[in-house]
């Protein structure tokens, strides 16, 4: 595949870095959750096209930098 948008973004969540702010859940609750300790739980590592912009926003807004998005 080639061209813009050809890659599928994959989310990485580093629970060691997560501070449990919950902004990711508020931004994309269908992709992120929190465990009993408040740490990020990744529900969907390969977000559907409809969720991708919200996921990008969650990655940008994560206060601890625990989230990253890798275009594959």
mmCIF file of the N, C-alpha and C atoms, coordinates in Angstrom:
data_MODEL
# 
_entry.id   MODEL 
# 
loop_
_atom_site.group_PDB 
_atom_site.id 
_atom_site.type_symbol 
_atom_site.label_atom_id 
_atom_site.label_alt_id 
_atom_site.label_comp_id 
_atom_site.label_asym_id 
_atom_site.label_entity_id 
_atom_site.label_seq_id 
_atom_site.pdbx_PDB_ins_code 
_atom_site.Cartn_x 
_atom_site.Cartn_y 
_atom_site.Cartn_z 
_atom_site.occupancy 
_atom_site.B_iso_or_equiv 
_atom_site.pdbx_formal_charge 
_atom_site.auth_seq_id 
_atom_site.auth_comp_id 
_atom_site.auth_asym_id 
_atom_site.auth_atom_id 
_atom_site.pdbx_PDB_model_num 
ATOM 1   N N  . UNK A 1 1  ? 0.829   -1.182 0.000  1.00 0.00 ? 1  UNK A N  1 
ATOM 2   C CA . UNK A 1 1  ? 0.000   0.000  0.000  1.00 0.00 ? 1  UNK A CA 1 
ATOM 3   C C  . UNK A 1 1  ? 0.867   1.237  0.000  1.00 0.00 ? 1  UNK A C  1 
ATOM 4   N N  . UNK A 1 2  ? 0.352   2.270  -0.622 1.00 0.00 ? 2  UNK A N  1 
ATOM 5   C CA . UNK A 1 2  ? 1.078   3.527  -0.606 1.00 0.00 ? 2  UNK A CA 1 
ATOM 6   C C  . UNK A 1 2  ? 0.090   4.668  -0.672 1.00 0.00 ? 2  UNK A C  1 
ATOM 7   N N  . UNK A 1 3  ? 0.593   5.869  -0.421 1.00 0.00 ? 3  UNK A N  1 
ATOM 8   C CA . UNK A 1 3  ? -0.254  7.050  -0.484 1.00 0.00 ? 3  UNK A CA 1 
ATOM 9   C C  . UNK A 1 3  ? -0.726  7.460  0.899  1.00 0.00 ? 3  UNK A C  1 
ATOM 10  N N  . UNK A 1 4  ? -1.303  8.668  0.990  1.00 0.00 ? 4  UNK A N  1 
ATOM 11  C CA . UNK A 1 4  ? -1.763  9.169  2.275  1.00 0.00 ? 4  UNK A CA 1 
ATOM 12  C C  . UNK A 1 4  ? -2.845  8.276  2.859  1.00 0.00 ? 4  UNK A C  1 
ATOM 13  N N  . UNK A 1 5  ? -2.749  8.024  4.148  1.00 0.00 ? 5  UNK A N  1 
ATOM 14  C CA . UNK A 1 5  ? -3.746  7.239  4.841  1.00 0.00 ? 5  UNK A CA 1 
ATOM 15  C C  . UNK A 1 5  ? -3.656  5.748  4.591  1.00 0.00 ? 5  UNK A C  1 
ATOM 16  N N  . UNK A 1 6  ? -2.627  5.308  3.879  1.00 0.00 ? 6  UNK A N  1 
ATOM 17  C CA . UNK A 1 6  ? -2.513  3.889  3.557  1.00 0.00 ? 6  UNK A CA 1 
ATOM 18  C C  . UNK A 1 6  ? -2.142  3.067  4.783  1.00 0.00 ? 6  UNK A C  1 
ATOM 19  N N  . UNK A 1 7  ? -1.355  3.655  5.692  1.00 0.00 ? 7  UNK A N  1 
ATOM 20  C CA . UNK A 1 7  ? -0.941  2.926  6.881  1.00 0.00 ? 7  UNK A CA 1 
ATOM 21  C C  . UNK A 1 7  ? -2.052  2.853  7.910  1.00 0.00 ? 7  UNK A C  1 
ATOM 22  N N  . UNK A 1 8  ? -1.994  1.829  8.725  1.00 0.00 ? 8  UNK A N  1 
ATOM 23  C CA . UNK A 1 8  ? -2.952  1.678  9.806  1.00 0.00 ? 8  UNK A CA 1 
ATOM 24  C C  . UNK A 1 8  ? -2.276  2.104  11.092 1.00 0.00 ? 8  UNK A C  1 
ATOM 25  N N  . UNK A 1 9  ? -2.804  3.117  11.778 1.00 0.00 ? 9  UNK A N  1 
ATOM 26  C CA . UNK A 1 9  ? -2.184  3.545  13.024 1.00 0.00 ? 9  UNK A CA 1 
ATOM 27  C C  . UNK A 1 9  ? -2.396  2.512  14.127 1.00 0.00 ? 9  UNK A C  1 
ATOM 28  N N  . UNK A 1 10 ? -1.368  2.296  14.914 1.00 0.00 ? 10 UNK A N  1 
ATOM 29  C CA . UNK A 1 10 ? -1.444  1.364  16.040 1.00 0.00 ? 10 UNK A CA 1 
ATOM 30  C C  . UNK A 1 10 ? -1.085  2.143  17.301 1.00 0.00 ? 10 UNK A C  1 
ATOM 31  N N  . UNK A 1 11 ? -1.863  1.943  18.335 1.00 0.00 ? 11 UNK A N  1 
ATOM 32  C CA . UNK A 1 11 ? -1.672  2.675  19.584 1.00 0.00 ? 11 UNK A CA 1 
ATOM 33  C C  . UNK A 1 11 ? -0.741  1.896  20.498 1.00 0.00 ? 11 UNK A C  1 
ATOM 34  N N  . UNK A 1 12 ? 0.121   2.628  21.165 1.00 0.00 ? 12 UNK A N  1 
ATOM 35  C CA . UNK A 1 12 ? 0.951   2.050  22.220 1.00 0.00 ? 12 UNK A CA 1 
ATOM 36  C C  . UNK A 1 12 ? 0.640   2.809  23.507 1.00 0.00 ? 12 UNK A C  1 
ATOM 37  N N  . UNK A 1 13 ? 0.426   2.075  24.573 1.00 0.00 ? 13 UNK A N  1 
ATOM 38  C CA . UNK A 1 13 ? 0.135   2.672  25.878 1.00 0.00 ? 13 UNK A CA 1 
ATOM 39  C C  . UNK A 1 13 ? 1.143   2.136  26.887 1.00 0.00 ? 13 UNK A C  1 
ATOM 40  N N  . UNK A 1 14 ? 1.904   3.038  27.486 1.00 0.00 ? 14 UNK A N  1 
ATOM 41  C CA . UNK A 1 14 ? 2.919   2.659  28.470 1.00 0.00 ? 14 UNK A CA 1 
ATOM 42  C C  . UNK A 1 14 ? 2.337   2.849  29.872 1.00 0.00 ? 14 UNK A C  1 
ATOM 43  N N  . UNK A 1 15 ? 1.915   1.762  30.473 1.00 0.00 ? 15 UNK A N  1 
ATOM 44  C CA . UNK A 1 15 ? 1.293   1.825  31.797 1.00 0.00 ? 15 UNK A CA 1 
ATOM 45  C C  . UNK A 1 15 ? 2.286   2.247  32.882 1.00 0.00 ? 15 UNK A C  1 
ATOM 46  N N  . UNK A 1 16 ? 3.574   2.096  32.633 1.00 0.00 ? 16 UNK A N  1 
ATOM 47  C CA . UNK A 1 16 ? 4.589   2.532  33.600 1.00 0.00 ? 16 UNK A CA 1 
ATOM 48  C C  . UNK A 1 16 ? 4.681   4.059  33.649 1.00 0.00 ? 16 UNK A C  1 
ATOM 49  N N  . UNK A 1 17 ? 4.278   4.711  32.582 1.00 0.00 ? 17 UNK A N  1 
ATOM 50  C CA . UNK A 1 17 ? 4.354   6.169  32.478 1.00 0.00 ? 17 UNK A CA 1 
ATOM 51  C C  . UNK A 1 17 ? 3.007   6.815  32.816 1.00 0.00 ? 17 UNK A C  1 
ATOM 52  N N  . UNK A 1 18 ? 1.923   6.087  32.626 1.00 0.00 ? 18 UNK A N  1 
ATOM 53  C CA . UNK A 1 18 ? 0.565   6.606  32.833 1.00 0.00 ? 18 UNK A CA 1 
ATOM 54  C C  . UNK A 1 18 ? 0.390   7.121  34.259 1.00 0.00 ? 18 UNK A C  1 
ATOM 55  N N  . UNK A 1 19 ? -0.249  8.299  34.397 1.00 0.00 ? 19 UNK A N  1 
ATOM 56  C CA . UNK A 1 19 ? -0.529  8.868  35.712 1.00 0.00 ? 19 UNK A CA 1 
ATOM 57  C C  . UNK A 1 19 ? -2.018  8.793  36.060 1.00 0.00 ? 19 UNK A C  1 
ATOM 58  N N  . UNK A 1 20 ? -2.818  8.206  35.189 1.00 0.00 ? 20 UNK A N  1 
ATOM 59  C CA . UNK A 1 20 ? -4.233  8.001  35.482 1.00 0.00 ? 20 UNK A CA 1 
ATOM 60  C C  . UNK A 1 20 ? -5.108  9.226  35.371 1.00 0.00 ? 20 UNK A C  1 
ATOM 61  N N  . UNK A 1 21 ? -4.731  10.192 34.551 1.00 0.00 ? 21 UNK A N  1 
ATOM 62  C CA . UNK A 1 21 ? -5.529  11.410 34.399 1.00 0.00 ? 21 UNK A CA 1 
ATOM 63  C C  . UNK A 1 21 ? -6.882  11.136 33.739 1.00 0.00 ? 21 UNK A C  1 
ATOM 64  N N  . UNK A 1 22 ? -6.949  10.134 32.881 1.00 0.00 ? 22 UNK A N  1 
ATOM 65  C CA . UNK A 1 22 ? -8.213  9.750  32.262 1.00 0.00 ? 22 UNK A CA 1 
ATOM 66  C C  . UNK A 1 22 ? -8.640  10.555 31.055 1.00 0.00 ? 22 UNK A C  1 
ATOM 67  N N  . UNK A 1 23 ? -7.790  11.444 30.567 1.00 0.00 ? 23 UNK A N  1 
ATOM 68  C CA . UNK A 1 23 ? -8.158  12.241 29.393 1.00 0.00 ? 23 UNK A CA 1 
ATOM 69  C C  . UNK A 1 23 ? -8.381  11.367 28.170 1.00 0.00 ? 23 UNK A C  1 
ATOM 70  N N  . UNK A 1 24 ? -7.640  10.280 28.073 1.00 0.00 ? 24 UNK A N  1 
ATOM 71  C CA . UNK A 1 24 ? -7.807  9.376  26.926 1.00 0.00 ? 24 UNK A CA 1 
ATOM 72  C C  . UNK A 1 24 ? -9.204  8.770  26.914 1.00 0.00 ? 24 UNK A C  1 
ATOM 73  N N  . UNK A 1 25 ? -9.687  8.369  28.075 1.00 0.00 ? 25 UNK A N  1 
ATOM 74  C CA . UNK A 1 25 ? -11.019 7.772  28.172 1.00 0.00 ? 25 UNK A CA 1 
ATOM 75  C C  . UNK A 1 25 ? -12.085 8.805  27.829 1.00 0.00 ? 25 UNK A C  1 
ATOM 76  N N  . UNK A 1 26 ? -11.901 10.020 28.302 1.00 0.00 ? 26 UNK A N  1 
ATOM 77  C CA . UNK A 1 26 ? -12.874 11.077 28.002 1.00 0.00 ? 26 UNK A CA 1 
ATOM 78  C C  . UNK A 1 26 ? -12.896 11.419 26.518 1.00 0.00 ? 26 UNK A C  1 
ATOM 79  N N  . UNK A 1 27 ? -11.776 11.245 25.853 1.00 0.00 ? 27 UNK A N  1 
ATOM 80  C CA . UNK A 1 27 ? -11.671 11.581 24.433 1.00 0.00 ? 27 UNK A CA 1 
ATOM 81  C C  . UNK A 1 27 ? -12.126 10.441 23.528 1.00 0.00 ? 27 UNK A C  1 
ATOM 82  N N  . UNK A 1 28 ? -11.789 9.213  23.888 1.00 0.00 ? 28 UNK A N  1 
ATOM 83  C CA . UNK A 1 28 ? -12.109 8.055  23.035 1.00 0.00 ? 28 UNK A CA 1 
ATOM 84  C C  . UNK A 1 28 ? -12.446 6.850  23.915 1.00 0.00 ? 28 UNK A C  1 
ATOM 85  N N  . UNK A 1 29 ? -13.622 6.873  24.504 1.00 0.00 ? 29 UNK A N  1 
ATOM 86  C CA . UNK A 1 29 ? -14.000 5.818  25.451 1.00 0.00 ? 29 UNK A CA 1 
ATOM 87  C C  . UNK A 1 29 ? -14.170 4.444  24.805 1.00 0.00 ? 29 UNK A C  1 
ATOM 88  N N  . UNK A 1 30 ? -14.309 4.409  23.498 1.00 0.00 ? 30 UNK A N  1 
ATOM 89  C CA . UNK A 1 30 ? -14.423 3.124  22.807 1.00 0.00 ? 30 UNK A CA 1 
ATOM 90  C C  . UNK A 1 30 ? -13.058 2.486  22.546 1.00 0.00 ? 30 UNK A C  1 
ATOM 91  N N  . UNK A 1 31 ? -11.996 3.255  22.788 1.00 0.00 ? 31 UNK A N  1 
ATOM 92  C CA . UNK A 1 31 ? -10.637 2.774  22.529 1.00 0.00 ? 31 UNK A CA 1 
ATOM 93  C C  . UNK A 1 31 ? -9.845  2.602  23.828 1.00 0.00 ? 31 UNK A C  1 
ATOM 94  N N  . UNK A 1 32 ? -10.098 3.464  24.813 1.00 0.00 ? 32 UNK A N  1 
ATOM 95  C CA . UNK A 1 32 ? -9.358  3.451  26.075 1.00 0.00 ? 32 UNK A CA 1 
ATOM 96  C C  . UNK A 1 32 ? -10.294 3.221  27.255 1.00 0.00 ? 32 UNK A C  1 
ATOM 97  N N  . UNK A 1 33 ? -9.738  2.632  28.314 1.00 0.00 ? 33 UNK A N  1 
ATOM 98  C CA . UNK A 1 33 ? -10.436 2.489  29.586 1.00 0.00 ? 33 UNK A CA 1 
ATOM 99  C C  . UNK A 1 33 ? -9.387  2.653  30.678 1.00 0.00 ? 33 UNK A C  1 
ATOM 100 N N  . UNK A 1 34 ? -9.818  2.569  31.925 1.00 0.00 ? 34 UNK A N  1 
ATOM 101 C CA . UNK A 1 34 ? -8.902  2.627  33.052 1.00 0.00 ? 34 UNK A CA 1 
ATOM 102 C C  . UNK A 1 34 ? -9.175  1.445  33.964 1.00 0.00 ? 34 UNK A C  1 
ATOM 103 N N  . UNK A 1 35 ? -8.113  0.908  34.556 1.00 0.00 ? 35 UNK A N  1 
ATOM 104 C CA . UNK A 1 35 ? -8.279  -0.191 35.500 1.00 0.00 ? 35 UNK A CA 1 
ATOM 105 C C  . UNK A 1 35 ? -8.610  0.362  36.883 1.00 0.00 ? 35 UNK A C  1 
ATOM 106 N N  . UNK A 1 36 ? -8.667  -0.502 37.883 1.00 0.00 ? 36 UNK A N  1 
ATOM 107 C CA . UNK A 1 36 ? -9.024  -0.086 39.243 1.00 0.00 ? 36 UNK A CA 1 
ATOM 108 C C  . UNK A 1 36 ? -8.035  0.905  39.838 1.00 0.00 ? 36 UNK A C  1 
ATOM 109 N N  . UNK A 1 37 ? -6.802  0.916  39.330 1.00 0.00 ? 37 UNK A N  1 
ATOM 110 C CA . UNK A 1 37 ? -5.789  1.862  39.801 1.00 0.00 ? 37 UNK A CA 1 
ATOM 111 C C  . UNK A 1 37 ? -5.791  3.154  38.993 1.00 0.00 ? 37 UNK A C  1 
ATOM 112 N N  . UNK A 1 38 ? -6.663  3.239  37.997 1.00 0.00 ? 38 UNK A N  1 
ATOM 113 C CA . UNK A 1 38 ? -6.749  4.437  37.168 1.00 0.00 ? 38 UNK A CA 1 
ATOM 114 C C  . UNK A 1 38 ? -5.826  4.428  35.966 1.00 0.00 ? 38 UNK A C  1 
ATOM 115 N N  . UNK A 1 39 ? -5.081  3.350  35.771 1.00 0.00 ? 39 UNK A N  1 
ATOM 116 C CA . UNK A 1 39 ? -4.129  3.299  34.662 1.00 0.00 ? 39 UNK A CA 1 
ATOM 117 C C  . UNK A 1 39 ? -4.812  2.903  33.364 1.00 0.00 ? 39 UNK A C  1 
ATOM 118 N N  . UNK A 1 40 ? -4.249  3.387  32.282 1.00 0.00 ? 40 UNK A N  1 
ATOM 119 C CA . UNK A 1 40 ? -4.830  3.161  30.959 1.00 0.00 ? 40 UNK A CA 1 
ATOM 120 C C  . UNK A 1 40 ? -4.915  1.672  30.621 1.00 0.00 ? 40 UNK A C  1 
ATOM 121 N N  . UNK A 1 41 ? -6.044  1.320  30.024 1.00 0.00 ? 41 UNK A N  1 
ATOM 122 C CA . UNK A 1 41 ? -6.265  -0.011 29.466 1.00 0.00 ? 41 UNK A CA 1 
ATOM 123 C C  . UNK A 1 41 ? -6.630  0.208  28.012 1.00 0.00 ? 41 UNK A C  1 
ATOM 124 N N  . UNK A 1 42 ? -5.909  -0.432 27.142 1.00 0.00 ? 42 UNK A N  1 
ATOM 125 C CA . UNK A 1 42 ? -6.131  -0.282 25.708 1.00 0.00 ? 42 UNK A CA 1 
ATOM 126 C C  . UNK A 1 42 ? -7.167  -1.304 25.255 1.00 0.00 ? 42 UNK A C  1 
ATOM 127 N N  . UNK A 1 43 ? -8.331  -0.821 24.848 1.00 0.00 ? 43 UNK A N  1 
ATOM 128 C CA . UNK A 1 43 ? -9.402  -1.705 24.395 1.00 0.00 ? 43 UNK A CA 1 
ATOM 129 C C  . UNK A 1 43 ? -9.240  -2.084 22.932 1.00 0.00 ? 43 UNK A C  1 
ATOM 130 N N  . UNK A 1 44 ? -8.655  -1.175 22.160 1.00 0.00 ? 44 UNK A N  1 
ATOM 131 C CA . UNK A 1 44 ? -8.567  -1.371 20.708 1.00 0.00 ? 44 UNK A CA 1 
ATOM 132 C C  . UNK A 1 44 ? -7.232  -0.840 20.202 1.00 0.00 ? 44 UNK A C  1 
ATOM 133 N N  . UNK A 1 45 ? -6.182  -1.690 20.107 1.00 0.00 ? 45 UNK A N  1 
ATOM 134 C CA . UNK A 1 45 ? -4.870  -1.208 19.662 1.00 0.00 ? 45 UNK A CA 1 
ATOM 135 C C  . UNK A 1 45 ? -4.847  -0.740 18.210 1.00 0.00 ? 45 UNK A C  1 
ATOM 136 N N  . UNK A 1 46 ? -5.774  -1.247 17.405 1.00 0.00 ? 46 UNK A N  1 
ATOM 137 C CA . UNK A 1 46 ? -5.888  -0.830 16.003 1.00 0.00 ? 46 UNK A CA 1 
ATOM 138 C C  . UNK A 1 46 ? -7.213  -0.096 15.846 1.00 0.00 ? 46 UNK A C  1 
ATOM 139 N N  . UNK A 1 47 ? -7.224  1.210  16.078 1.00 0.00 ? 47 UNK A N  1 
ATOM 140 C CA . UNK A 1 47 ? -8.498  1.937  16.089 1.00 0.00 ? 47 UNK A CA 1 
ATOM 141 C C  . UNK A 1 47 ? -9.192  1.927  14.733 1.00 0.00 ? 47 UNK A C  1 
ATOM 142 N N  . UNK A 1 48 ? -10.512 1.832  14.741 1.00 0.00 ? 48 UNK A N  1 
ATOM 143 C CA . UNK A 1 48 ? -11.257 1.899  13.482 1.00 0.00 ? 48 UNK A CA 1 
ATOM 144 C C  . UNK A 1 48 ? -11.136 3.297  12.881 1.00 0.00 ? 48 UNK A C  1 
ATOM 145 N N  . UNK A 1 49 ? -11.313 3.420  11.588 1.00 0.00 ? 49 UNK A N  1 
ATOM 146 C CA . UNK A 1 49 ? -11.177 4.727  10.935 1.00 0.00 ? 49 UNK A CA 1 
ATOM 147 C C  . UNK A 1 49 ? -12.004 5.832  11.593 1.00 0.00 ? 49 UNK A C  1 
ATOM 148 N N  . UNK A 1 50 ? -13.189 5.515  12.057 1.00 0.00 ? 50 UNK A N  1 
ATOM 149 C CA . UNK A 1 50 ? -14.059 6.528  12.666 1.00 0.00 ? 50 UNK A CA 1 
ATOM 150 C C  . UNK A 1 50 ? -13.488 7.087  13.972 1.00 0.00 ? 50 UNK A C  1 
ATOM 151 N N  . UNK A 1 51 ? -12.592 6.359  14.622 1.00 0.00 ? 51 UNK A N  1 
ATOM 152 C CA . UNK A 1 51 ? -12.043 6.786  15.910 1.00 0.00 ? 51 UNK A CA 1 
ATOM 153 C C  . UNK A 1 51 ? -10.664 7.416  15.795 1.00 0.00 ? 51 UNK A C  1 
ATOM 154 N N  . UNK A 1 52 ? -10.070 7.391  14.646 1.00 0.00 ? 52 UNK A N  1 
ATOM 155 C CA . UNK A 1 52 ? -8.654  7.781  14.527 1.00 0.00 ? 52 UNK A CA 1 
ATOM 156 C C  . UNK A 1 52 ? -8.366  9.225  14.922 1.00 0.00 ? 52 UNK A C  1 
ATOM 157 N N  . UNK A 1 53 ? -9.205  10.151 14.559 1.00 0.00 ? 53 UNK A N  1 
ATOM 158 C CA . UNK A 1 53 ? -8.928  11.543 14.934 1.00 0.00 ? 53 UNK A CA 1 
ATOM 159 C C  . UNK A 1 53 ? -9.043  11.731 16.446 1.00 0.00 ? 53 UNK A C  1 
ATOM 160 N N  . UNK A 1 54 ? -10.017 11.083 17.074 1.00 0.00 ? 54 UNK A N  1 
ATOM 161 C CA . UNK A 1 54 ? -10.144 11.165 18.534 1.00 0.00 ? 54 UNK A CA 1 
ATOM 162 C C  . UNK A 1 54 ? -8.942  10.516 19.217 1.00 0.00 ? 54 UNK A C  1 
ATOM 163 N N  . UNK A 1 55 ? -8.440  9.429  18.649 1.00 0.00 ? 55 UNK A N  1 
ATOM 164 C CA . UNK A 1 55 ? -7.255  8.773  19.203 1.00 0.00 ? 55 UNK A CA 1 
ATOM 165 C C  . UNK A 1 55 ? -6.047  9.698  19.085 1.00 0.00 ? 55 UNK A C  1 
ATOM 166 N N  . UNK A 1 56 ? -5.889  10.327 17.944 1.00 0.00 ? 56 UNK A N  1 
ATOM 167 C CA . UNK A 1 56 ? -4.772  11.281 17.777 1.00 0.00 ? 56 UNK A CA 1 
ATOM 168 C C  . UNK A 1 56 ? -4.868  12.406 18.807 1.00 0.00 ? 56 UNK A C  1 
ATOM 169 N N  . UNK A 1 57 ? -6.076  12.880 19.049 1.00 0.00 ? 57 UNK A N  1 
ATOM 170 C CA . UNK A 1 57 ? -6.276  13.932 20.048 1.00 0.00 ? 57 UNK A CA 1 
ATOM 171 C C  . UNK A 1 57 ? -5.907  13.414 21.443 1.00 0.00 ? 57 UNK A C  1 
ATOM 172 N N  . UNK A 1 58 ? -6.301  12.203 21.770 1.00 0.00 ? 58 UNK A N  1 
ATOM 173 C CA . UNK A 1 58 ? -5.965  11.620 23.071 1.00 0.00 ? 58 UNK A CA 1 
ATOM 174 C C  . UNK A 1 58 ? -4.454  11.491 23.239 1.00 0.00 ? 58 UNK A C  1 
ATOM 175 N N  . UNK A 1 59 ? -3.769  11.064 22.188 1.00 0.00 ? 59 UNK A N  1 
ATOM 176 C CA . UNK A 1 59 ? -2.309  10.942 22.234 1.00 0.00 ? 59 UNK A CA 1 
ATOM 177 C C  . UNK A 1 59 ? -1.675  12.316 22.461 1.00 0.00 ? 59 UNK A C  1 
ATOM 178 N N  . UNK A 1 60 ? -2.138  13.320 21.732 1.00 0.00 ? 60 UNK A N  1 
ATOM 179 C CA . UNK A 1 60 ? -1.595  14.685 21.882 1.00 0.00 ? 60 UNK A CA 1 
ATOM 180 C C  . UNK A 1 60 ? -1.840  15.244 23.279 1.00 0.00 ? 60 UNK A C  1 
ATOM 181 N N  . UNK A 1 61 ? -2.994  14.927 23.870 1.00 0.00 ? 61 UNK A N  1 
ATOM 182 C CA . UNK A 1 61 ? -3.385  15.531 25.142 1.00 0.00 ? 61 UNK A CA 1 
ATOM 183 C C  . UNK A 1 61 ? -2.955  14.742 26.373 1.00 0.00 ? 61 UNK A C  1 
ATOM 184 N N  . UNK A 1 62 ? -2.364  13.575 26.195 1.00 0.00 ? 62 UNK A N  1 
ATOM 185 C CA . UNK A 1 62 ? -1.953  12.763 27.344 1.00 0.00 ? 62 UNK A CA 1 
ATOM 186 C C  . UNK A 1 62 ? -0.895  13.528 28.150 1.00 0.00 ? 62 UNK A C  1 
ATOM 187 N N  . UNK A 1 63 ? -1.202  13.881 29.407 1.00 0.00 ? 63 UNK A N  1 
ATOM 188 C CA . UNK A 1 63 ? -0.268  14.712 30.176 1.00 0.00 ? 63 UNK A CA 1 
ATOM 189 C C  . UNK A 1 63 ? 1.042   14.016 30.527 1.00 0.00 ? 63 UNK A C  1 
ATOM 190 N N  . UNK A 1 64 ? 1.052   12.693 30.569 1.00 0.00 ? 64 UNK A N  1 
ATOM 191 C CA . UNK A 1 64 ? 2.284   11.991 30.934 1.00 0.00 ? 64 UNK A CA 1 
ATOM 192 C C  . UNK A 1 64 ? 3.067   11.486 29.728 1.00 0.00 ? 64 UNK A C  1 
ATOM 193 N N  . UNK A 1 65 ? 2.468   11.566 28.543 1.00 0.00 ? 65 UNK A N  1 
ATOM 194 C CA . UNK A 1 65 ? 3.134   11.046 27.357 1.00 0.00 ? 65 UNK A CA 1 
ATOM 195 C C  . UNK A 1 65 ? 3.115   9.527  27.288 1.00 0.00 ? 65 UNK A C  1 
ATOM 196 N N  . UNK A 1 66 ? 2.165   8.908  27.982 1.00 0.00 ? 66 UNK A N  1 
ATOM 197 C CA . UNK A 1 66 ? 2.091   7.448  28.018 1.00 0.00 ? 66 UNK A CA 1 
ATOM 198 C C  . UNK A 1 66 ? 1.569   6.848  26.722 1.00 0.00 ? 66 UNK A C  1 
ATOM 199 N N  . UNK A 1 67 ? 0.926   7.658  25.893 1.00 0.00 ? 67 UNK A N  1 
ATOM 200 C CA . UNK A 1 67 ? 0.333   7.162  24.656 1.00 0.00 ? 67 UNK A CA 1 
ATOM 201 C C  . UNK A 1 67 ? 1.156   7.581  23.452 1.00 0.00 ? 67 UNK A C  1 
ATOM 202 N N  . UNK A 1 68 ? 1.256   6.684  22.497 1.00 0.00 ? 68 UNK A N  1 
ATOM 203 C CA . UNK A 1 68 ? 1.885   7.028  21.223 1.00 0.00 ? 68 UNK A CA 1 
ATOM 204 C C  . UNK A 1 68 ? 1.116   6.329  20.117 1.00 0.00 ? 68 UNK A C  1 
ATOM 205 N N  . UNK A 1 69 ? 1.239   6.876  18.933 1.00 0.00 ? 69 UNK A N  1 
ATOM 206 C CA . UNK A 1 69 ? 0.556   6.338  17.765 1.00 0.00 ? 69 UNK A CA 1 
ATOM 207 C C  . UNK A 1 69 ? 1.603   6.080  16.702 1.00 0.00 ? 69 UNK A C  1 
ATOM 208 N N  . UNK A 1 70 ? 1.670   4.844  16.239 1.00 0.00 ? 70 UNK A N  1 
ATOM 209 C CA . UNK A 1 70 ? 2.648   4.446  15.238 1.00 0.00 ? 70 UNK A CA 1 
ATOM 210 C C  . UNK A 1 70 ? 1.902   4.120  13.958 1.00 0.00 ? 70 UNK A C  1 
ATOM 211 N N  . UNK A 1 71 ? 2.240   4.821  12.888 1.00 0.00 ? 71 UNK A N  1 
ATOM 212 C CA . UNK A 1 71 ? 1.626   4.549  11.586 1.00 0.00 ? 71 UNK A CA 1 
ATOM 213 C C  . UNK A 1 71 ? 2.364   3.381  10.956 1.00 0.00 ? 71 UNK A C  1 
ATOM 214 N N  . UNK A 1 72 ? 1.649   2.313  10.667 1.00 0.00 ? 72 UNK A N  1 
ATOM 215 C CA . UNK A 1 72 ? 2.285   1.120  10.089 1.00 0.00 ? 72 UNK A CA 1 
ATOM 216 C C  . UNK A 1 72 ? 1.887   0.959  8.648  1.00 0.00 ? 72 UNK A C  1 
# 
